[in-house]
Amino acid sequence: SVGMQEALLLLAKTLPKDVSRTAQPTFNIIGSCADLFRFQADAREILRIMQGAFGIKPLCVMTSDTSVSAIEGMGAAHINLVIRREGESAALCLHERFGTPYLLGRPYGIEGTERWIQRVSEMLGTKADPAFLNSELKEARSILSSVKPRLTLFAQMHPEDVCLSVGAHADVAKGLLEYGCGELSLPKGAFWCDCPSMGSEDVPFFDEEKWSETVSSQKGILMASGEALDWANRDMSLQISNPDTLRRLNPYVSPFTGFRGALHLLELWVNSALAQDGD
């Protein structure tokens, strides 16, 4: 985490050139890095939302899809989207030099993504395209309404089997907590992060001994690293973080962020709950 923060800050300090703002609104993504599970899919969903909601394109996706020339031109953007807290120092550096405002946070869930879009809208001073937003919300809410009653009933009757537990990067775990246990009202299990300096009351840091004990004893829906799930003989489709146990070559898999990520997570959680109901 410290190394990631320093690397992003060093890039932001040394490579950007003195440039003027683009004539049309543009943006950068800061913090899309290979140590986060499905980083490419999550970034692609954010790009899709920005294009659909605001009709704008990125200058730089730092660092998962970028180049030296793209980083050199970062100062021309109208907003920086910081999708992990390690990127905030880089965003502050760019703000001080170019005056670029930045938004810190990852969009999770249906309501959470809508709120995230609204914050982007306010910072850009531009309204999101109502046709795009209404279409995305209508589709997501329609799918949610078809399964939420059964998921809610199951959570009331068998809370121990459907409680949600997540071990991941602090920003990822926080987003899943707000979506799963907030929007969807799933019972809260154990939530933890993998960095001591990022621990909080809601998402504390677990060392190896603590998370090993948790994944081996926790019932319900468990999302963690591929290594932890494999070790505990749990459902590998619920992987949410690294270390991984497989080679990931396809960048076009389903994301966890945004509207499509919300539906992906909903599908995973519903199927996990139904599987336990069948047991």
C-alpha positions in Angstrom: 0.0 0.0 0.0 2.8 2.4 0.9 4.7 1.5 -2.2 1.6 2.0 -4.4 1.0 5.4 -2.9 4.6 6.5 -3.4 4.7 5.2 -7.0 1.5 7.0 -8.0 2.7 10.2 -6.3 6.1 10.0 -8.0 4.5 9.6 -11.4 2.2 12.6 -10.8 5.1 14.7 -9.6 7.6 14.0 -12.4 5.9 13.2 -15.7 3.0 15.7 -16.2 3.8 18.6 -18.5 2.5 22.2 -18.3 -0.7 22.0 -20.3 -4.0 23.8 -20.6 -7.4 22.3 -19.9 -9.0 20.5 -22.8 -11.7 22.4 -24.6 -14.2 19.7 -23.8 -14.5 18.0 -20.4 -12.1 15.1 -19.8 -11.0 13.1 -16.8 -8.3 10.8 -15.4 -8.6 7.7 -13.3 -6.0 7.4 -10.6 -5.4 4.1 -8.8 -6.4 1.4 -11.3 -3.6 -1.0 -10.4 -2.9 -4.7 -10.9 -2.8 -5.5 -7.2 -6.6 -5.1 -7.0 -8.7 -8.0 -8.2 -10.4 -7.4 -11.5 -8.9 -3.9 -11.8 -9.3 -3.8 -15.6 -13.0 -4.7 -15.5 -13.7 -2.2 -12.7 -11.9 0.6 -14.7 -13.8 -0.3 -17.9 -17.2 0.0 -16.0 -16.2 3.5 -14.8 -15.2 4.4 -18.3 -18.5 3.2 -19.6 -20.4 5.2 -17.0 -18.5 8.4 -17.7 -19.1 8.0 -21.4 -22.8 7.2 -21.0 -23.6 9.7 -18.3 -21.4 12.6 -19.5 -20.2 11.8 -23.0 -16.6 12.3 -21.9 -13.4 10.3 -22.4 -10.3 9.7 -20.3 -6.9 11.2 -20.8 -5.2 8.7 -18.6 -6.0 5.6 -16.6 -3.2 5.4 -14.2 -1.7 2.9 -14.2 -3.5 -0.1 -15.7 -4.0 1.4 -19.2 -1.6 4.2 -19.8 1.7 5.4 -21.3 4.3 8.1 -20.6 2.6 10.4 -23.0 -0.8 9.9 -21.4 0.6 10.7 -17.9 2.4 13.8 -19.4 -1.0 15.2 -20.4 -2.9 14.5 -17.1 -2.9 18.2 -16.2 -5.4 18.9 -19.0 -8.2 17.0 -17.4 -11.3 18.6 -15.8 -11.6 16.1 -12.9 -9.6 13.2 -11.4 -11.4 10.1 -10.3 -9.4 8.5 -7.5 -10.6 5.0 -7.0 -8.4 4.0 -4.1 -7.0 6.0 -1.2 -3.4 5.4 -2.2 -4.0 7.7 -5.1 -5.1 10.7 -3.1 -1.6 12.1 -2.7 -1.1 12.0 -6.5 -4.5 13.8 -6.9 -3.5 16.4 -4.3 -0.3 17.0 -6.2 -2.2 17.5 -9.5 -4.7 19.7 -7.7 -2.0 22.0 -6.4 -0.3 22.3 -9.7 -3.2 22.4 -12.1 -6.2 23.1 -9.9 -7.9 19.9 -10.9 -10.6 18.8 -8.5 -10.8 15.2 -7.5 -13.3 12.7 -6.3 -12.2 9.9 -4.0 -14.2 6.7 -3.9 -15.3 3.6 -5.7 -18.9 3.3 -7.0 -20.6 0.2 -5.6 -24.2 -0.8 -5.6 -27.2 0.7 -7.4 -27.9 3.6 -5.1 -24.2 4.0 -4.4 -23.3 4.3 -8.1 -26.2 6.8 -8.6 -24.8 8.9 -5.7 -21.3 8.7 -7.2 -22.5 10.0 -10.6 -24.3 12.8 -8.8 -21.0 13.8 -7.1 -19.2 13.7 -10.5 -22.0 15.8 -11.9 -21.7 18.5 -9.2 -17.9 18.7 -9.6 -18.1 19.0 -13.4 -21.0 21.4 -13.3 -22.8 19.2 -15.9 -25.9 17.2 -15.5 -25.8 13.5 -16.2 -27.7 12.3 -19.3 -31.1 11.4 -17.9 -31.8 8.9 -20.6 -28.7 6.9 -19.8 -29.1 7.2 -16.0 -32.8 6.2 -16.1 -32.1 3.3 -18.4 -29.4 1.9 -16.1 -31.5 2.4 -13.0 -34.6 0.9 -14.5 -32.7 -2.2 -15.6 -30.9 -2.7 -12.3 -33.9 -2.1 -10.1 -36.0 -4.4 -12.3 -33.6 -7.3 -11.8 -33.2 -6.5 -8.1 -36.9 -6.5 -7.5 -37.2 -9.9 -9.0 -35.0 -11.5 -6.4 -34.9 -9.2 -3.4 -38.1 -10.5 -1.7 -36.7 -14.0 -1.6 -33.3 -12.9 -0.5 -34.8 -10.8 2.3 -37.0 -13.7 3.4 -34.1 -16.0 3.5 -32.0 -13.5 5.4 -34.8 -13.3 8.0 -35.3 -17.0 8.3 -31.6 -18.1 8.1 -29.4 -15.1 8.9 -26.4 -17.2 9.7 -26.4 -18.7 6.2 -26.7 -15.4 4.3 -24.6 -13.1 6.4 -22.0 -11.3 4.3 -18.3 -11.4 5.2 -15.6 -9.7 3.1 -11.8 -9.5 3.4 -10.2 -7.2 0.9 -8.7 -3.8 0.3 -10.3 -1.3 2.7 -12.0 0.7 -0.1 -13.4 -2.5 -1.7 -14.6 -3.9 1.7 -16.2 -0.6 2.6 -18.1 -0.5 -0.7 -19.4 -4.0 -0.4 -20.4 -3.4 3.2 -22.5 -0.3 2.1 -24.1 -2.2 -0.8 -24.6 -5.7 0.7 -25.5 -4.8 4.2 -26.8 -1.3 3.5 -28.8 -1.3 0.2 -29.6 -5.0 0.3 -30.0 -5.4 4.1 -27.9 -8.6 4.2 -26.8 -9.6 7.8 -23.3 -8.3 8.5 -20.6 -10.9 9.1 -16.9 -10.2 9.5 -15.4 -7.4 7.4 -11.7 -6.8 7.4 -8.9 -5.1 5.3 -5.4 -6.2 4.4 -3.5 -3.0 5.4 -2.8 -2.0 9.1 -2.9 1.7 8.4 -6.3 1.5 6.7 -8.2 -0.3 9.4 -11.3 1.4 10.8 -14.1 0.6 13.2 -16.3 -0.8 10.4 -13.5 -2.5 8.5 -10.6 -3.4 10.8 -7.3 -4.8 9.8 -6.9 -8.6 10.3 -3.4 -10.1 10.5 -2.9 -13.6 9.0 -3.8 -15.4 12.2 -7.0 -13.5 12.6 -8.2 -13.8 9.0 -7.3 -17.5 8.9 -9.4 -18.1 11.9 -12.2 -16.0 10.4 -12.4 -17.8 7.0 -12.3 -21.2 8.6 -15.1 -20.5 11.0 -17.3 -17.9 9.3 -20.6 -19.1 8.0 -22.7 -17.5 5.2 -21.4 -15.7 2.2 -17.6 -15.2 2.3 -15.7 -13.0 -0.1 -12.0 -12.9 0.2 -8.7 -13.6 -1.7 -8.4 -16.6 -3.9 -5.7 -17.9 -1.6 -8.0 -17.7 1.5 -11.0 -19.2 -0.2 -9.0 -22.1 -1.6 -7.4 -22.7 1.8 -10.8 -22.8 3.5 -12.4 -24.9 0.7 -15.0 -22.2 0.1 -16.7 -21.0 -3.1 -14.0 -19.7 -5.4 -16.5 -17.7 -7.5 -16.8 -15.3 -4.5 -13.2 -14.1 -4.9 -12.9 -10.3 -4.4 -9.2 -9.8 -3.7 -5.7 -11.0 -4.3 -3.6 -13.2 -3.8 -5.0 -15.2 -6.7 -4.6 -18.9 -7.5 -5.2 -18.6 -11.3 -3.9 -16.7 -14.3 -6.3 -13.9 -15.3 -5.9 -13.2 -19.0 -9.4 -11.9 -19.9 -9.9 -8.2 -19.1 -13.5 -8.3 -20.2 -15.0 -10.2 -17.3 -17.8 -8.8 -15.2 -16.8 -5.9 -12.9 -17.7 -5.3 -9.3 -18.1 -1.5 -9.5 -20.9 0.5 -11.1 -24.3 -0.7 -12.2 -23.1 -3.8 -13.9 -20.9 -4.6 -10.9 -24.0 -4.3 -8.7 -25.8 -6.8 -10.8 -22.8 -9.1 -10.8 -22.5 -9.0 -7.0 -26.3 -9.5 -6.6 -26.1 -12.6 -8.8 -23.2 -14.0 -6.8 -24.9 -13.4 -3.4 -28.3 -14.8 -4.5 -26.7 -18.0 -5.9 -24.7 -18.4 -2.8 -27.7 -18.0 -0.6 -29.8 -20.4 -2.8 -27.0 -23.0 -2.7 -27.0 -22.9 1.1 -30.8 -23.0 1.2 -30.6 -26.2 -0.9 -28.1 -27.7 1.5 
